[in-house]
Amino acid sequence: MSLDLDAARRQTLATSFRPEDLDALLKGRLIMPPHEQWTLPEQPTWQEDPFHDRNWCFQYHTLRWLEPVRRAAAKGDDTAYAMWLHWVFDWVEKNPPEAPRSPWAWADMADGIRALHLCQAAPMVASRSHELIDGLEQAIRTHAEHLADPANIGHANHALHQAESLFVCGRVLQDEGLWRLAADRMSALLLEQYDTQGMNAEGAVAYHHNNVLWWERALSRIDREELPRPQGAERLEMALEGLTHATRPDGTYVTIGDTDRMSPETLDPHPVTDYVRSNGADGSPPDRTTAIYEAGWIFARSGWGDAERPYHDHTYFTVRFGPSKRVHGHADGTSLTYSAHGVNWVVDPGKYDYSASTPRAHVISRAAHSVFSLEGRRVKRDARVDLVRRVIAPTHHDFVLTDSSFGRIAVRRRIIWSASGEYLVVIDEAARARHNRALQRWQLGPDVEAQLDGAQVRLRSGDQRALIAVLSPTVRIAAVRGQTEPFDGWVSTGWRTMTEATAVQVRAEMARPRMVTVLAAGTEADPQARLVSYRLLGPTVLDVFTGAAHERMRITEGDVLIRPITHDASETS
């Protein structure tokens, strides 16, 4: 044997599991959340797929579900040891890389997670059997050779799991070439997956969160070997601030991309993340309330909280831009979310799962997001949204985004935020064509009720009030909730769970559609908005009342002017 058992012990990181999980496994029952319980066969074929589910098959072949059994065996439980030997060596015998029983056996990332499990078991097996340790060493070496082959490298976080595992294999096998290769791959991957602002490339808040945890774990393995961290590791510090900006005032992450309900709760202690997960009681907030990340994120809020106004009572909105193709991103370019007074009024639909189901197809589509579209026209799969204007002024923010989704028909969204009124004005328009059927969509949160009132949609959630006011002529407004044909009016709440949530649909038919929409939340009364002056090539003037503010906004192509209204002004410009 040439294994470094001390390295294997150093690289066995603490994990947690429920005592009932071990008891169930020893009784032949396997539970791999979020899936139901399944009875283990006495002799597996390794082609099992009881739930016809990709995720279950993946987890099954990682063998990480055997970790409670390994830990019990390492403490001297003979029954657990016998079970571990049976399942691990049966897998090894029946799934050689050249002829595995299942396509999931050597799927990327499954190979890495399984190799880590084998390395962690080395001290246990070595203490019990000199014969079996040679077989385990060969299995570890087979995995290391597979992971070292560049043809077997996955993408994004899959590649991270593989590099992490290769590093551990290299240390346990005492093979410097392997662990140095793994460290080099980690460095290259860090610089590829995290930009200079510390934002992850996968396109989802949940995976930004998960990658921080995964990378910190992988880097801690390098620390345990007293080796220098790879180049790019400093970008993880900035990643935590990005997650802070992605946290809504209610303490949960905004559900952009493959993200369901999550919070920063599981992150390691840090001043900025401590602040948002403690509702402003601990830590300290970032030094800016608006953050623009070139990876395609705008996060903005009215404040971080103080003695007069608590953190959770502030207003918050997000905007998406950049490429439509991301590993865990959705077709959400120009999409908005909006939260105010403790209510998530406009949301993104979440993840649901990774299947080919109708709900999954919906949540990742453009049709599920709060965007402006041209019905009946093909959407480019490689579309890109560019942020072509960004003005952060004391009185307002002004963003202009151009959307290439419809090819030669230029689509533009302008988003204006009033700092004093804490409302949004959204101007959507498309270039002139023979005929356009325009659709502006707003995905409301599941707890939000919508009442149509002409060109306005009055929103309610408990005692709170908000408004979507379309200040453009000749529009038709509808609302759908829990609709199955076509599928619309749903948001994901977790793995394969959804709930009904109203989607507001605003339609117009014209050669050059232009929609001016106000999204506002009230304080003391129902918010109101009215159009004072509307010219296609001239200023647009509108009045907005939220209770906390009553003001007039004058919008020209290059400027925004906001002033308070102290009386019932009648001027039109």
C-alpha positions as a Python dict, from the first residue, in 0.01 Angstrom:
ca = {
    (1, 'M'): (0, 0, 0),
    (2, 'S'): (126, 347, -87),
    (3, 'L'): (-163, 556, 42),
    (4, 'D'): (-103, 853, 273),
    (5, 'L'): (-357, 776, 544),
    (6, 'D'): (-280, 1096, 732),
    (7, 'A'): (-373, 1295, 420),
    (8, 'A'): (-696, 1095, 397),
    (9, 'R'): (-775, 1184, 759),
    (10, 'R'): (-694, 1554, 701),
    (11, 'Q'): (-920, 1556, 397),
    (12, 'T'): (-1216, 1398, 577),
    (13, 'L'): (-1426, 1706, 642),
    (14, 'A'): (-1703, 1715, 897),
    (15, 'T'): (-2050, 1640, 762),
    (16, 'S'): (-2385, 1600, 930),
    (17, 'F'): (-2660, 1346, 888),
    (18, 'R'): (-2963, 1238, 1082),
    (19, 'P'): (-2934, 925, 1300),
    (20, 'E'): (-3247, 795, 1134),
    (21, 'D'): (-3065, 800, 799),
    (22, 'L'): (-2813, 545, 925),
    (23, 'D'): (-3086, 333, 1080),
    (24, 'A'): (-3284, 333, 755),
    (25, 'L'): (-2979, 234, 548),
    (26, 'L'): (-2888, -54, 779),
    (27, 'K'): (-3246, -175, 739),
    (28, 'G'): (-3218, -158, 360),
    (29, 'R'): (-3405, 167, 302),
    (30, 'L'): (-3252, 452, 101),
    (31, 'I'): (-3372, 813, 120),
    (32, 'M'): (-3201, 1069, -102),
    (33, 'P'): (-3383, 1403, -68),
    (34, 'P'): (-3587, 1534, -230),
    (35, 'H'): (-3690, 1186, -340),
    (36, 'E'): (-3904, 929, -163),
    (37, 'Q'): (-3777, 625, 22),
    (38, 'W'): (-3667, 322, -181),
    (39, 'T'): (-3586, -34, -75),
    (40, 'L'): (-3230, -132, -158),
    (41, 'P'): (-3189, -457, -354),
    (42, 'E'): (-2968, -732, -217),
    (43, 'Q'): (-2775, -739, -545),
    (44, 'P'): (-2782, -408, -734),
    (45, 'T'): (-2764, -400, -1111),
    (46, 'W'): (-2658, -32, -1102),
    (47, 'Q'): (-2921, 34, -1366),
    (48, 'E'): (-3186, 110, -1105),
    (49, 'D'): (-3406, 413, -1174),
    (50, 'P'): (-3717, 368, -956),
    (51, 'F'): (-3843, 723, -995),
    (52, 'H'): (-3740, 780, -1358),
    (53, 'D'): (-3540, 1076, -1237),
    (54, 'R'): (-3201, 1206, -1350),
    (55, 'N'): (-3117, 1355, -1013),
    (56, 'W'): (-3187, 1029, -829),
    (57, 'C'): (-2965, 832, -1069),
    (58, 'F'): (-2689, 1086, -1030),
    (59, 'Q'): (-2702, 1071, -650),
    (60, 'Y'): (-2717, 691, -653),
    (61, 'H'): (-2390, 664, -843),
    (62, 'T'): (-2203, 919, -632),
    (63, 'L'): (-2224, 672, -341),
    (64, 'R'): (-2230, 971, -105),
    (65, 'W'): (-2547, 829, 46),
    (66, 'L'): (-2318, 569, 207),
    (67, 'E'): (-2141, 834, 417),
    (68, 'P'): (-2347, 764, 736),
    (69, 'V'): (-2256, 396, 694),
    (70, 'R'): (-1886, 477, 648),
    (71, 'R'): (-1878, 694, 957),
    (72, 'A'): (-2047, 426, 1168),
    (73, 'A'): (-1806, 163, 1032),
    (74, 'A'): (-1507, 386, 1112),
    (75, 'K'): (-1626, 386, 1474),
    (76, 'G'): (-1629, 5, 1485),
    (77, 'D'): (-1980, -90, 1370),
    (78, 'D'): (-1928, -428, 1199),
    (79, 'T'): (-2272, -434, 1036),
    (80, 'A'): (-2210, -93, 883),
    (81, 'Y'): (-1864, -201, 766),
    (82, 'A'): (-2003, -510, 594),
    (83, 'M'): (-2270, -301, 421),
    (84, 'W'): (-2015, -43, 306),
    (85, 'L'): (-1785, -309, 162),
    (86, 'H'): (-2070, -480, -19),
    (87, 'W'): (-2201, -171, -194),
    (88, 'V'): (-1869, -1, -276),
    (89, 'F'): (-1686, -303, -411),
    (90, 'D'): (-1995, -417, -600),
    (91, 'W'): (-2004, -77, -770),
    (92, 'V'): (-1631, -95, -851),
    (93, 'E'): (-1660, -447, -995),
    (94, 'K'): (-1963, -375, -1214),
    (95, 'N'): (-1872, -27, -1337),
    (96, 'P'): (-1523, -17, -1488),
    (97, 'P'): (-1468, 303, -1689),
    (98, 'E'): (-1449, 111, -2017),
    (99, 'A'): (-1779, -77, -1968),
    (100, 'P'): (-2002, 68, -1694),
    (101, 'R'): (-2350, -67, -1627),
    (102, 'S'): (-2503, 280, -1637),
    (103, 'P'): (-2429, 608, -1818),
    (104, 'W'): (-2448, 773, -1476),
    (105, 'A'): (-2156, 569, -1339),
    (106, 'W'): (-1887, 800, -1474),
    (107, 'A'): (-2095, 1111, -1537),
    (108, 'D'): (-1897, 1424, -1457),
    (109, 'M'): (-1917, 1536, -1094),
    (110, 'A'): (-2056, 1195, -990),
    (111, 'D'): (-1704, 1062, -1047),
    (112, 'G'): (-1553, 1336, -830),
    (113, 'I'): (-1795, 1302, -539),
    (114, 'R'): (-1751, 924, -537),
    (115, 'A'): (-1370, 949, -544),
    (116, 'L'): (-1376, 1171, -235),
    (117, 'H'): (-1585, 910, -54),
    (118, 'L'): (-1334, 640, -143),
    (119, 'C'): (-1041, 849, -20),
    (120, 'Q'): (-1213, 919, 310),
    (121, 'A'): (-1263, 546, 363),
    (122, 'A'): (-894, 458, 327),
    (123, 'P'): (-800, 477, 701),
    (124, 'M'): (-1102, 267, 796),
    (125, 'V'): (-1029, -8, 543),
    (126, 'A'): (-655, -5, 615),
    (127, 'S'): (-720, -64, 985),
    (128, 'R'): (-938, -366, 914),
    (129, 'S'): (-801, -545, 607),
    (130, 'H'): (-461, -541, 437),
    (131, 'E'): (-611, -731, 142),
    (132, 'L'): (-901, -496, 78),
    (133, 'I'): (-693, -180, 107),
    (134, 'D'): (-507, -277, -210),
    (135, 'G'): (-838, -301, -396),
    (136, 'L'): (-948, 35, -258),
    (137, 'E'): (-619, 193, -360),
    (138, 'Q'): (-665, 65, -714),
    (139, 'A'): (-1019, 206, -722),
    (140, 'I'): (-890, 546, -607),
    (141, 'R'): (-615, 538, -869),
    (142, 'T'): (-866, 448, -1143),
    (143, 'H'): (-1079, 746, -1041),
    (144, 'A'): (-774, 975, -1032),
    (145, 'E'): (-666, 873, -1381),
    (146, 'H'): (-1020, 930, -1509),
    (147, 'L'): (-1037, 1273, -1344),
    (148, 'A'): (-696, 1372, -1477),
    (149, 'D'): (-801, 1308, -1837),
    (150, 'P'): (-910, 1646, -1984),
    (151, 'A'): (-1167, 1466, -2198),
    (152, 'N'): (-1366, 1392, -1881),
    (153, 'I'): (-1379, 1744, -1740),
    (154, 'G'): (-1726, 1893, -1694),
    (155, 'H'): (-1824, 2259, -1685),
    (156, 'A'): (-1861, 2522, -1414),
    (157, 'N'): (-1926, 2374, -1068),
    (158, 'H'): (-1902, 2019, -1207),
    (159, 'A'): (-1542, 2090, -1302),
    (160, 'L'): (-1481, 2232, -953),
    (161, 'H'): (-1600, 1912, -785),
    (162, 'Q'): (-1377, 1710, -1014),
    (163, 'A'): (-1069, 1927, -951),
    (164, 'E'): (-1129, 1918, -577),
    (165, 'S'): (-1152, 1540, -587),
    (166, 'L'): (-841, 1507, -806),
    (167, 'F'): (-649, 1718, -554),
    (168, 'V'): (-749, 1488, -268),
    (169, 'C'): (-672, 1177, -475),
    (170, 'G'): (-329, 1320, -554),
    (171, 'R'): (-251, 1386, -188),
    (172, 'V'): (-379, 1046, -70),
    (173, 'L'): (-195, 864, -352),
    (174, 'Q'): (118, 1075, -284),
    (175, 'D'): (123, 1173, -652),
    (176, 'E'): (253, 1529, -688),
    (177, 'G'): (169, 1545, -1057),
    (178, 'L'): (-199, 1480, -984),
    (179, 'W'): (-245, 1732, -705),
    (180, 'R'): (-51, 2002, -888),
    (181, 'L'): (-266, 1944, -1197),
    (182, 'A'): (-575, 1981, -979),
    (183, 'A'): (-445, 2305, -823),
    (184, 'D'): (-371, 2450, -1168),
    (185, 'R'): (-721, 2360, -1284),
    (186, 'M'): (-872, 2527, -978),
    (187, 'S'): (-684, 2847, -1051),
    (188, 'A'): (-793, 2852, -1415),
    (189, 'L'): (-1151, 2776, -1315),
    (190, 'L'): (-1160, 3050, -1053),
    (191, 'L'): (-1051, 3309, -1308),
    (192, 'E'): (-1304, 3172, -1558),
    (193, 'Q'): (-1604, 3144, -1326),
    (194, 'Y'): (-1553, 3462, -1118),
    (195, 'D'): (-1503, 3797, -1284),
    (196, 'T'): (-1307, 4089, -1139),
    (197, 'Q'): (-1621, 4202, -953),
    (198, 'G'): (-1653, 3865, -783),
    (199, 'M'): (-1965, 3753, -970),
    (200, 'N'): (-2009, 3391, -1067),
    (201, 'A'): (-2079, 3300, -1431),
    (202, 'E'): (-2357, 3046, -1379),
    (203, 'G'): (-2641, 3298, -1397),
    (204, 'A'): (-2839, 3209, -1083),
    (205, 'V'): (-2830, 3352, -732),
    (206, 'A'): (-2856, 3004, -579),
    (207, 'Y'): (-2551, 2887, -769),
    (208, 'H'): (-2361, 3201, -676),
    (209, 'H'): (-2435, 3102, -315),
    (210, 'N'): (-2358, 2733, -367),
    (211, 'N'): (-2033, 2804, -547),
    (212, 'V'): (-1909, 3019, -261),
    (213, 'L'): (-1966, 2725, -25),
    (214, 'W'): (-1814, 2473, -266),
    (215, 'W'): (-1510, 2687, -338),
    (216, 'E'): (-1444, 2760, 29),
    (217, 'R'): (-1457, 2388, 97),
    (218, 'A'): (-1223, 2311, -191),
    (219, 'L'): (-979, 2584, -88),
    (220, 'S'): (-988, 2463, 272),
    (221, 'R'): (-848, 2133, 146),
    (222, 'I'): (-548, 2320, 6),
    (223, 'D'): (-515, 2504, 338),
    (224, 'R'): (-510, 2172, 523),
    (225, 'E'): (-210, 2066, 317),
    (226, 'E'): (-40, 2399, 401),
    (227, 'L'): (-15, 2491, 35),
    (228, 'P'): (-76, 2838, -117),
    (229, 'R'): (-427, 2908, -242),
    (230, 'P'): (-458, 2931, -622),
    (231, 'Q'): (-467, 3259, -811),
    (232, 'G'): (-814, 3413, -811),
    (233, 'A'): (-912, 3300, -461),
    (234, 'E'): (-937, 3665, -353),
    (235, 'R'): (-1244, 3705, -576),
    (236, 'L'): (-1453, 3499, -334),
    (237, 'E'): (-1439, 3785, -83),
    (238, 'M'): (-1616, 4009, -335),
    (239, 'A'): (-1863, 3729, -410),
    (240, 'L'): (-2006, 3765, -59),
    (241, 'E'): (-2093, 4130, -122),
    (242, 'G'): (-2272, 4025, -441),
    (243, 'L'): (-2483, 3781, -240),
    (244, 'T'): (-2565, 4059, 6),
    (245, 'H'): (-2696, 4277, -276),
    (246, 'A'): (-2896, 3977, -404),
    (247, 'T'): (-3078, 3949, -69),
    (248, 'R'): (-3423, 4104, -56),
    (249, 'P'): (-3541, 4307, 244),
    (250, 'D'): (-3730, 4002, 376),
    (251, 'G'): (-3395, 3822, 416),
    (252, 'T'): (-3434, 3582, 123),
    (253, 'Y'): (-3248, 3576, -205),
    (254, 'V'): (-3418, 3715, -511),
    (255, 'T'): (-3521, 3407, -711),
    (256, 'I'): (-3330, 3475, -1033),
    (257, 'G'): (-3226, 3182, -1253),
    (258, 'D'): (-3225, 2835, -1099),
    (259, 'T'): (-3308, 2970, -754),
    (260, 'D'): (-3591, 2875, -524),
    (261, 'R'): (-3647, 3008, -172),
    (262, 'M'): (-3304, 3044, -8),
    (263, 'S'): (-3120, 3281, 221),
    (264, 'P'): (-2759, 3360, 318),
    (265, 'E'): (-2807, 3164, 641),
    (266, 'T'): (-2556, 2889, 560),
    (267, 'L'): (-2269, 3119, 458),
    (268, 'D'): (-1965, 3152, 681),
    (269, 'P'): (-1964, 3459, 908),
    (270, 'H'): (-1882, 3785, 731),
    (271, 'P'): (-1987, 4144, 815),
    (272, 'V'): (-2199, 4204, 503),
    (273, 'T'): (-2381, 3870, 501),
    (274, 'D'): (-2423, 3882, 878),
    (275, 'Y'): (-2603, 4213, 830),
    (276, 'V'): (-2871, 4089, 592),
    (277, 'R'): (-2935, 3758, 766),
    (278, 'S'): (-2977, 3934, 1103),
    (279, 'N'): (-3216, 4196, 966),
    (280, 'G'): (-2955, 4464, 1028),
    (281, 'A'): (-2882, 4367, 1391),
    (282, 'D'): (-2528, 4236, 1334),
    (283, 'G'): (-2241, 4306, 1099),
    (284, 'S'): (-2229, 4603, 865),
    (285, 'P'): (-2386, 4663, 521),
    (286, 'P'): (-2204, 4736, 196),
    (287, 'D'): (-2117, 5101, 135),
    (288, 'R'): (-2352, 5135, -164),
    (289, 'T'): (-2724, 5079, -212),
    (290, 'T'): (-2702, 5024, -588),
    (291, 'A'): (-2468, 4767, -738),
    (292, 'I'): (-2422, 4709, -1111),
    (293, 'Y'): (-2236, 4394, -1206),
    (294, 'E'): (-2109, 4356, -1560),
    (295, 'A'): (-2202, 3988, -1551),
    (296, 'G'): (-2560, 4110, -1598),
    (297, 'W'): (-2704, 4217, -1263),
    (298, 'I'): (-2849, 4539, -1125),
    (299, 'F'): (-2941, 4535, -755),
    (300, 'A'): (-3083, 4852, -599),
    (301, 'R'): (-3258, 4944, -278),
    (302, 'S'): (-3375, 5256, -98),
    (303, 'G'): (-3147, 5191, 199),
    (304, 'W'): (-2994, 4941, 441),
    (305, 'G'): (-3198, 5044, 741),
    (306, 'D'): (-3146, 5273, 1040),
    (307, 'A'): (-3312, 5372, 1366),
    (308, 'E'): (-3597, 5545, 1183),
    (309, 'R'): (-3663, 5284, 916),
    (310, 'P'): (-3569, 4918, 965),
    (311, 'Y'): (-3387, 4715, 703),
    (312, 'H'): (-3686, 4497, 617),
    (313, 'D'): (-3906, 4798, 536),
    (314, 'H'): (-3698, 4925, 245),
    (315, 'T'): (-3776, 4908, -125),
    (316, 'Y'): (-3572, 4685, -355),
    (317, 'F'): (-3557, 4607, -726),
    (318, 'T'): (-3341, 4408, -967),
    (319, 'V'): (-3277, 4409, -1342),
    (320, 'R'): (-3113, 4143, -1560),
    (321, 'F'): (-2898, 4192, -1869),
    (322, 'G'): (-2618, 4016, -2056),
    (323, 'P'): (-2620, 3692, -2260),
    (324, 'S'): (-2923, 3462, -2258),
    (325, 'K'): (-2710, 3147, -2237),
    (326, 'R'): (-2581, 3071, -1888),
    (327, 'V'): (-2534, 2735, -1717),
    (328, 'H'): (-2811, 2792, -1462),
    (329, 'G'): (-2960, 3111, -1604),
    (330, 'H'): (-3297, 3165, -1768),
    (331, 'A'): (-3417, 3366, -2067),
    (332, 'D'): (-3461, 3668, -1839),
    (333, 'G'): (-3287, 3960, -2013),
    (334, 'T'): (-3448, 4295, -1909),
    (335, 'S'): (-3659, 4116, -1645),
    (336, 'L'): (-3749, 4308, -1329),
    (337, 'T'): (-3828, 4218, -970),
    (338, 'Y'): (-3973, 4464, -719),
    (339, 'S'): (-4016, 4445, -341),
    (340, 'A'): (-4153, 4709, -105),
    (341, 'H'): (-4296, 4727, 248),
    (342, 'G'): (-4219, 4363, 317),
    (343, 'V'): (-4393, 4233, 4),
    (344, 'N'): (-4227, 4077, -301),
    (345, 'W'): (-4466, 4228, -556),
    (346, 'V'): (-4290, 4122, -879),
    (347, 'V'): (-4078, 3806, -872),
    (348, 'D'): (-3891, 3563, -1093),
    (349, 'P'): (-4044, 3215, -1127),
    (350, 'G'): (-3764, 3008, -970),
    (351, 'K'): (-3614, 2671, -1062),
    (352, 'Y'): (-3870, 2390, -1015),
    (353, 'D'): (-3635, 2108, -1125),
    (354, 'Y'): (-3405, 2006, -1412),
    (355, 'S'): (-3641, 1777, -1604),
    (356, 'A'): (-3800, 1811, -1948),
    (357, 'S'): (-4139, 1880, -1785),
    (358, 'T'): (-4386, 2151, -1881),
    (359, 'P'): (-4330, 2346, -1556),
    (360, 'R'): (-3952, 2341, -1607),
    (361, 'A'): (-3985, 2452, -1968),
    (362, 'H'): (-4204, 2739, -1850),
    (363, 'V'): (-3988, 2874, -1566),
    (364, 'I'): (-3674, 2895, -1779),
    (365, 'S'): (-3853, 3061, -2072),
    (366, 'R'): (-3886, 3425, -2163),
    (367, 'A'): (-4262, 3378, -2133),
    (368, 'A'): (-4233, 3329, -1755),
    (369, 'H'): (-4050, 3654, -1681),
    (370, 'S'): (-4142, 4019, -1641),
    (371, 'V'): (-4030, 4131, -1985),
    (372, 'F'): (-4155, 4296, -2303),
    (373, 'S'): (-4197, 4069, -2606),
    (374, 'L'): (-4335, 4062, -2960),
    (375, 'E'): (-4584, 3780, -2992),
    (376, 'G'): (-4565, 3556, -3295),
    (377, 'R'): (-4201, 3642, -3364),
    (378, 'R'): (-3918, 3397, -3313),
    (379, 'V'): (-3689, 3463, -3019),
    (380, 'K'): (-3315, 3424, -3081),
    (381, 'R'): (-3164, 3157, -2857),
    (382, 'D'): (-2833, 3343, -2840),
    (383, 'A'): (-2992, 3682, -2770),
    (384, 'R'): (-2810, 3942, -2565),
    (385, 'V'): (-2929, 4238, -2361),
    (386, 'D'): (-2689, 4531, -2333),
    (387, 'L'): (-2698, 4799, -2067),
    (388, 'V'): (-2635, 5107, -2280),
    (389, 'R'): (-2714, 5376, -2023),
    (390, 'R'): (-2662, 5389, -1650),
    (391, 'V'): (-2729, 5708, -1457),
    (392, 'I'): (-2713, 5702, -1077),
    (393, 'A'): (-2821, 6047, -963),
    (394, 'P'): (-2937, 6171, -620),
    (395, 'T'): (-3296, 6204, -744),
    (396, 'H'): (-3322, 5903, -973),
    (397, 'H'): (-3165, 5609, -1155),
    (398, 'D'): (-3200, 5582, -1532),
    (399, 'F'): (-3115, 5258, -1712),
    (400, 'V'): (-3156, 5182, -2083),
    (401, 'L'): (-3128, 4827, -2213),
    (402, 'T'): (-3131, 4706, -2572),
    (403, 'D'): (-3254, 4355, -2645),
    (404, 'S'): (-3152, 4156, -2954),
    (405, 'S'): (-3410, 3881, -2895),
    (406, 'F'): (-3609, 3966, -3207),
    (407, 'G'): (-3329, 4011, -3456),
    (408, 'R'): (-3366, 4313, -3679),
    (409, 'I'): (-3655, 4452, -3477),
    (410, 'A'): (-3482, 4657, -3208),
    (411, 'V'): (-3642, 4627, -2865),
    (412, 'R'): (-3556, 4869, -2587),
    (413, 'R'): (-3647, 4891, -2219),
    (414, 'R'): (-3586, 5205, -2014),
    (415, 'I'): (-3617, 5180, -1637),
    (416, 'I'): (-3637, 5494, -1423),
    (417, 'W'): (-3631, 5478, -1046),
    (418, 'S'): (-3748, 5767, -832),
    (419, 'A'): (-3529, 5786, -522),
    (420, 'S'): (-3784, 5994, -331),
    (421, 'G'): (-4100, 5814, -443),
    (422, 'E'): (-3943, 5465, -456),
    (423, 'Y'): (-4141, 5370, -767),
    (424, 'L'): (-4035, 5254, -1112),
    (425, 'V'): (-4129, 5388, -1454),
    (426, 'V'): (-4073, 5133, -1730),
    (427, 'I'): (-4080, 5239, -2093),
    (428, 'D'): (-4088, 4952, -2342),
    (429, 'E'): (-4069, 5008, -2715),
    (430, 'A'): (-3992, 4831, -3040),
    (431, 'A'): (-3873, 4964, -3374),
    (432, 'R'): (-4125, 5026, -3646),
    (433, 'A'): (-4240, 4719, -3839),
    (434, 'R'): (-4540, 4639, -4056),
    (435, 'H'): (-4727, 4501, -3759),
    (436, 'N'): (-4635, 4414, -3404),
    (437, 'R'): (-4830, 4239, -3134),
    (438, 'A'): (-4662, 4360, -2819),
    (439, 'L'): (-4685, 4180, -2484),
    (440, 'Q'): (-4562, 4322, -2156),
    (441, 'R'): (-4572, 4068, -1875),
    (442, 'W'): (-4549, 4101, -1497),
    (443, 'Q'): (-4506, 3794, -1277),
    (444, 'L'): (-4651, 3871, -937),
    (445, 'G'): (-4560, 3704, -611),
    (446, 'P'): (-4787, 3420, -495),
    (447, 'D'): (-4929, 3626, -205),
    (448, 'V'): (-5024, 3918, -429),
    (449, 'E'): (-5386, 3968, -538),
    (450, 'A'): (-5458, 4162, -857),
    (451, 'Q'): (-5768, 4359, -948),
    (452, 'L'): (-5801, 4494, -1303),
    (453, 'D'): (-5923, 4851, -1325),
    (454, 'G'): (-5911, 4971, -1685),
    (455, 'A'): (-5546, 5035, -1772),
    (456, 'Q'): (-5446, 4991, -1410),
    (457, 'V'): (-5390, 4681, -1198),
    (458, 'R'): (-5442, 4734, -828),
    (459, 'L'): (-5234, 4499, -616),
    (460, 'R'): (-5292, 4387, -259),
    (461, 'S'): (-5103, 4169, -12),
    (462, 'G'): (-5248, 4175, 337),
    (463, 'D'): (-5272, 4540, 437),
    (464, 'Q'): (-5022, 4654, 175),
    (465, 'R'): (-5112, 4811, -159),
    (466, 'A'): (-4931, 4854, -490),
    (467, 'L'): (-5009, 4950, -847),
    (468, 'I'): (-4921, 4861, -1204),
    (469, 'A'): (-5044, 5151, -1418),
    (470, 'V'): (-5003, 5133, -1795),
    (471, 'L'): (-5009, 5494, -1912),
    (472, 'S'): (-5030, 5416, -2282),
    (473, 'P'): (-5332, 5420, -2509),
    (474, 'T'): (-5499, 5119, -2673),
    (475, 'V'): (-5373, 4847, -2442),
    (476, 'R'): (-5561, 4539, -2326),
    (477, 'I'): (-5484, 4394, -1983),
    (478, 'A'): (-5554, 4041, -1861),
    (479, 'A'): (-5449, 3837, -1560),
    (480, 'V'): (-5394, 3461, -1543),
    (481, 'R'): (-5339, 3248, -1236),
    (482, 'G'): (-5276, 2875, -1214),
    (483, 'Q'): (-5347, 2821, -1583),
    (484, 'T'): (-5247, 2493, -1745),
    (485, 'E'): (-5327, 2553, -2113),
    (486, 'P'): (-5119, 2740, -2199),
    (487, 'F'): (-4914, 2694, -1883),
    (488, 'D'): (-4884, 3026, -1700),
    (489, 'G'): (-4948, 3190, -1366),
    (490, 'W'): (-4717, 2975, -1151),
    (491, 'V'): (-4397, 3017, -953),
    (492, 'S'): (-4172, 2748, -810),
    (493, 'T'): (-4160, 2700, -433),
    (494, 'G'): (-3907, 2416, -417),
    (495, 'W'): (-3804, 2092, -582),
    (496, 'R'): (-4097, 1996, -807),
    (497, 'T'): (-4340, 2210, -615),
    (498, 'M'): (-4523, 2512, -754),
    (499, 'T'): (-4790, 2749, -641),
    (500, 'E'): (-5035, 2967, -827),
    (501, 'A'): (-4918, 3325, -878),
    (502, 'T'): (-5091, 3585, -1094),
    (503, 'A'): (-4926, 3694, -1417),
    (504, 'V'): (-5041, 4028, -1560),
    (505, 'Q'): (-5042, 4047, -1939),
    (506, 'V'): (-5054, 4383, -2118),
    (507, 'R'): (-5110, 4368, -2495),
    (508, 'A'): (-5107, 4624, -2774),
    (509, 'E'): (-5113, 4602, -3153),
    (510, 'M'): (-4935, 4875, -3348),
    (511, 'A'): (-4649, 4928, -3590),
    (512, 'R'): (-4425, 5088, -3329),
    (513, 'P'): (-4543, 4980, -2983),
    (514, 'R'): (-4450, 5193, -2683),
    (515, 'M'): (-4569, 5123, -2331),
    (516, 'V'): (-4516, 5354, -2034),
    (517, 'T'): (-4579, 5170, -1707),
    (518, 'V'): (-4557, 5275, -1343),
    (519, 'L'): (-4487, 5021, -1072),
    (520, 'A'): (-4543, 5173, -728),
    (521, 'A'): (-4617, 5062, -373),
    (522, 'G'): (-4830, 5271, -137),
    (523, 'T'): (-4777, 5364, 224),
    (524, 'E'): (-5081, 5538, 366),
    (525, 'A'): (-5320, 5490, 73),
    (526, 'D'): (-5357, 5323, -266),
    (527, 'P'): (-5085, 5452, -500),
    (528, 'Q'): (-5199, 5646, -805),
    (529, 'A'): (-5044, 5740, -1138),
    (530, 'R'): (-5170, 5947, -1427),
    (531, 'L'): (-5033, 6054, -1761),
    (532, 'V'): (-5010, 6431, -1800),
    (533, 'S'): (-4846, 6452, -2143),
    (534, 'Y'): (-4747, 6183, -2390),
    (535, 'R'): (-4563, 6246, -2715),
    (536, 'L'): (-4390, 5978, -2917),
    (537, 'L'): (-4100, 6210, -3006),
    (538, 'G'): (-4132, 6459, -2722),
    (539, 'P'): (-4140, 6469, -2341),
    (540, 'T'): (-4350, 6227, -2142),
    (541, 'V'): (-4490, 6377, -1822),
    (542, 'L'): (-4661, 6181, -1549),
    (543, 'D'): (-4777, 6227, -1190),
    (544, 'V'): (-4731, 5959, -925),
    (545, 'F'): (-4873, 5947, -574),
    (546, 'T'): (-4759, 5683, -326),
    (547, 'G'): (-4862, 5833, 7),
    (548, 'A'): (-4504, 5902, 102),
    (549, 'A'): (-4448, 6112, -209),
    (550, 'H'): (-4653, 6305, -464),
    (551, 'E'): (-4440, 6411, -757),
    (552, 'R'): (-4423, 6488, -1126),
    (553, 'M'): (-4171, 6321, -1354),
    (554, 'R'): (-4076, 6471, -1689),
    (555, 'I'): (-3896, 6229, -1918),
    (556, 'T'): (-3708, 6321, -2232),
    (557, 'E'): (-3477, 6102, -2438),
    (558, 'G'): (-3170, 6222, -2254),
    (559, 'D'): (-3292, 6340, -1915),
    (560, 'V'): (-3531, 6290, -1623),
    (561, 'L'): (-3663, 6573, -1407),
    (562, 'I'): (-3855, 6502, -1085),
    (563, 'R'): (-4019, 6764, -865),
    (564, 'P'): (-4266, 6737, -578),
    (565, 'I'): (-4628, 6834, -623),
    (566, 'T'): (-4766, 7040, -339),
    (567, 'H'): (-5104, 7108, -499),
    (568, 'D'): (-5317, 6973, -784),
    (569, 'A'): (-5095, 7094, -1064),
    (570, 'S'): (-5260, 7125, -1402),
    (571, 'E'): (-4968, 7216, -1625),
    (572, 'T'): (-4876, 6958, -1887),
    (573, 'S'): (-4503, 7006, -1928),
}
